[in-house]
Amino acid sequence: MTLSEAELERYSRQLLMEEWSGAAQERLKSARAMVVGAGALGSPVCTYLAAAGVGTLAVVDGDVVELSNLHRQPLYMTPDVGAPKAEVAAGKLALLNPEVIVEPFPAELDVANAEAFVPRCGGAGRDGGHRGLGAGARGDEAARRRGRAAARSHPPHRWA
């Protein structure tokens, strides 16, 4: 996989870093990540993953945008109030970086669907790349569901 001229320009600042390389950017481009919860923590996580150039980003959130979200969830704006967070996030992230495939899942992660969502995210990226699962969903039960699903599918994961 090679980076296009547009991608080289888009990622030029991170490619200047001594710790980063074109090969590292290509691995990121082939990676898949899932963020569970696109609220106060998940919203900026999604933004930075898309901006950095992760290849495929799954956004799982069953909530709708509320007026009280706007001061702390930077993906959303007043016209988004009442719309599903996962779908709004996908649209905004696609505008931020059209090179990233964004998959919205407007549903709450629960025992019934976790085993379907997590492996779908955790599978190999565009050409066998890395896997990852990050979460911003709140509550102990949500954490237990994520943990059980992640343990079964074995993606690296980070909880926030």
NORWOGI-V368569 format. One record per residue. N is the residue number from 0. PSI is psi in radians with two decimals (none if undefined). OMEGA is omega in degrees with one decimal (none if undefined). D_LAST is the distance of its C-alpha to the last C-alpha in whole Angstrom. Layout:
N PSI OMEGA D_LAST
N PSI OMEGA D_LAST
This chain:
0 2.38 176.6 31
1 2.73 179.1 32
2 2.44 178.0 31
3 2.93 176.5 33
4 -0.71 179.3 34
5 -0.72 178.8 32
6 -0.70 177.6 29
7 -0.70 177.2 30
8 -0.79 -178.7 31
9 -0.76 -174.5 27
10 0.25 -172.7 26
11 -0.63 -178.0 28
12 -0.69 178.3 26
13 -0.48 177.5 24
14 -0.34 176.5 27
15 -0.34 -177.5 29
16 2.38 -179.6 26
17 -0.57 -176.9 28
18 -0.09 -173.7 25
19 2.82 179.9 24
20 2.99 174.6 27
21 -0.67 178.5 28
22 -0.69 177.7 28
23 -0.71 178.7 24
24 -0.67 177.4 24
25 -0.66 175.9 26
26 -0.70 177.5 23
27 -0.69 178.8 21
28 -0.53 -179.8 23
29 -0.02 -177.1 23
30 2.73 173.8 20
31 2.46 176.6 18
32 2.63 175.9 14
33 2.32 174.0 13
34 2.13 -179.7 10
35 1.93 -177.4 10
36 1.92 -178.8 10
37 0.78 -179.3 12
38 -2.35 -173.2 11
39 -0.65 176.6 10
40 -0.79 -175.6 7
41 -0.56 -178.9 8
42 -0.93 177.5 12
43 -0.54 176.7 11
44 -0.83 178.1 10
45 -0.77 -178.5 13
46 -0.83 -177.4 15
47 -0.63 176.7 14
48 -0.79 179.1 14
49 -0.78 -179.2 18
50 -0.64 -179.1 19
51 -0.41 175.6 19
52 0.45 174.2 21
53 2.47 -172.8 19
54 -0.88 -179.3 21
55 2.29 -177.8 20
56 2.04 175.1 17
57 2.29 -179.9 16
58 2.03 -178.4 15
59 2.04 176.2 15
60 2.21 -179.3 15
61 0.00 -179.0 18
62 2.90 170.5 18
63 2.74 178.3 21
64 2.29 176.6 20
65 2.67 179.7 21
66 -0.63 -178.9 23
67 -0.13 177.4 21
68 -0.44 -163.6 18
69 -0.54 -177.2 20
70 -0.20 -175.9 19
71 0.07 179.7 15
72 1.59 -166.4 15
73 -0.17 177.5 17
74 -0.32 -169.1 17
75 2.62 179.8 20
76 2.93 -174.3 23
77 -0.77 179.3 26
78 -0.25 -179.0 28
79 -0.19 -176.7 25
80 2.25 179.9 25
81 -0.22 -179.2 25
82 2.67 178.7 24
83 2.26 -177.5 22
84 -0.77 -177.0 18
85 -0.71 -178.4 18
86 -0.72 177.1 21
87 -0.80 179.6 21
88 -0.79 -179.5 18
89 -0.76 179.3 20
90 -0.77 -179.0 23
91 -0.71 -179.0 22
92 -0.61 176.4 20
93 -0.60 176.1 23
94 -0.66 179.1 25
95 -0.80 -178.8 23
96 1.69 -178.5 23
97 -0.16 177.1 26
98 -0.31 -176.8 26
99 2.36 173.5 22
100 2.10 -179.8 23
101 2.17 -179.2 20
102 1.89 178.5 21
103 2.40 173.8 20
104 1.58 -177.7 19
105 1.22 -179.0 20
106 2.69 172.4 19
107 2.41 174.5 17
108 2.17 177.9 16
109 3.11 -176.4 18
110 -0.67 -176.4 20
111 -0.62 -175.0 23
112 -0.18 -176.2 21
113 -0.72 -177.4 18
114 -0.33 174.8 20
115 -0.75 -177.6 22
116 -0.88 -170.9 19
117 -0.86 178.3 17
118 -0.56 178.6 20
119 -0.71 175.9 21
120 -0.73 -171.1 18
121 -0.13 178.4 18
122 3.01 -177.4 22
123 2.61 179.3 23
124 -2.81 -173.8 23
125 -0.70 175.0 26
126 1.03 173.9 28
127 0.37 -175.2 26
128 -2.97 -176.3 23
129 2.94 178.6 20
130 2.77 176.5 17
131 2.66 178.9 13
132 2.14 176.2 11
133 2.75 -175.8 7
134 2.46 173.0 6
135 0.10 -179.6 5
136 2.55 -174.7 8
137 2.74 171.7 9
138 2.59 -178.8 11
139 -0.71 -178.5 12
140 -0.70 177.4 14
141 -0.73 178.8 12
142 -0.72 178.6 10
143 -0.72 178.6 13
144 -0.80 179.1 15
145 -0.78 -178.1 12
146 -0.77 179.7 13
147 -0.78 -178.8 16
148 -0.71 -179.9 16
149 -0.70 180.0 15
150 -0.61 -179.4 17
151 -0.56 -175.3 20
152 -0.21 173.2 19
153 0.51 173.3 18
154 2.64 170.0 16
155 2.52 -178.2 14
156 2.68 177.3 10
157 2.23 176.7 7
158 2.43 177.9 4
159 none none 0
